[in-house]
Amino acid sequence: MKKIMVGMHTGYCGMDSWEFFEVPESMTEDELYKLAWDCAVQHAEMYGIYPECYYSEEDVAQDPESYSDNIEGWWEIYDPEQHDGHTITGTPHFTQLG
């Protein structure tokens, strides 16, 4: 298992978040980026923001503030010195996958 940090951006300021995971060593980079994207979409949807690529142009035109083409998810290998400050307690809680 390896520990990673997943960063999530909704496309709007003040709504970024981080989650920490323990994932199997065998996960490929593509699988890790898919995990990060899925987490980012779920995070944005908590705020009522949806990725434009999932909806029609008509939906976006009717309610443009509910859609963002700037939802982003990324991952990094967990580094306590860099990532511990991103949590309320300073110690991240890891969700174990796999």
C-alpha positions in Angstrom: 0.0 0.0 0.0 1.1 3.6 -0.6 -0.3 6.8 0.8 -1.5 9.5 -1.5 -3.1 12.9 -1.1 -5.9 13.8 -3.6 -6.5 17.5 -4.2 -9.9 18.8 -5.5 -10.8 22.1 -7.1 -14.4 23.0 -7.9 -13.6 25.9 -10.2 -14.6 28.5 -7.6 -12.4 30.1 -4.9 -12.6 28.9 -1.4 -14.0 25.4 -2.2 -10.8 23.4 -2.6 -10.3 20.3 -0.5 -7.9 17.4 0.1 -8.5 13.7 0.9 -6.0 11.1 1.9 -6.0 7.5 0.7 -4.0 4.3 1.1 -4.0 2.6 -2.3 -2.5 -0.6 -3.6 1.0 -0.3 -5.0 -0.4 -1.9 -8.2 -2.7 1.1 -9.0 -1.5 2.7 -12.2 -1.1 6.5 -12.8 -4.3 6.4 -15.0 -6.2 4.7 -12.1 -4.9 7.3 -9.6 -5.9 10.2 -11.9 -9.4 8.7 -12.4 -9.7 8.4 -8.6 -8.7 12.1 -8.3 -11.2 13.2 -11.0 -14.0 11.2 -9.4 -13.3 12.7 -6.0 -13.2 16.2 -7.5 -16.5 15.7 -9.2 -18.1 14.4 -6.0 -16.7 17.3 -4.1 -18.0 19.9 -6.5 -21.4 18.2 -6.6 -21.6 18.8 -2.8 -21.7 22.5 -3.6 -24.2 22.0 -6.5 -21.5 22.5 -9.1 -21.4 20.0 -12.0 -18.8 19.5 -14.8 -19.9 21.0 -18.1 -18.8 18.0 -20.0 -21.6 15.9 -18.4 -24.4 18.2 -19.5 -25.9 19.8 -22.6 -25.1 23.3 -23.7 -28.7 24.2 -23.1 -28.5 23.1 -19.4 -25.3 25.2 -18.9 -26.9 28.2 -20.7 -30.0 28.1 -18.4 -28.0 27.9 -15.1 -24.3 28.8 -15.8 -23.3 29.2 -12.1 -24.1 25.5 -11.5 -21.6 24.3 -14.0 -17.8 24.6 -14.2 -15.3 23.6 -16.8 -12.6 24.1 -14.2 -13.2 21.1 -11.9 -9.8 19.5 -11.2 -8.5 16.5 -9.3 -4.9 15.6 -8.9 -2.9 13.3 -6.7 0.5 13.3 -5.0 2.5 10.9 -3.0 1.8 11.7 0.7 4.5 13.8 2.3 3.7 14.6 6.0 5.8 17.8 6.0 3.9 19.1 3.0 0.4 17.7 3.5 -0.4 17.5 7.3 -1.3 21.2 7.4 -4.2 20.6 5.1 -6.4 19.0 7.7 -8.2 20.5 10.7 -6.3 18.3 13.2 -3.0 18.4 11.3 -3.0 14.6 11.0 -4.8 13.3 8.0 -7.3 10.4 8.1 -6.5 7.8 5.4 -9.2 5.9 3.6 -8.0 2.5 2.6 -8.8 1.4 -0.9 -8.3 -2.1 -2.3 
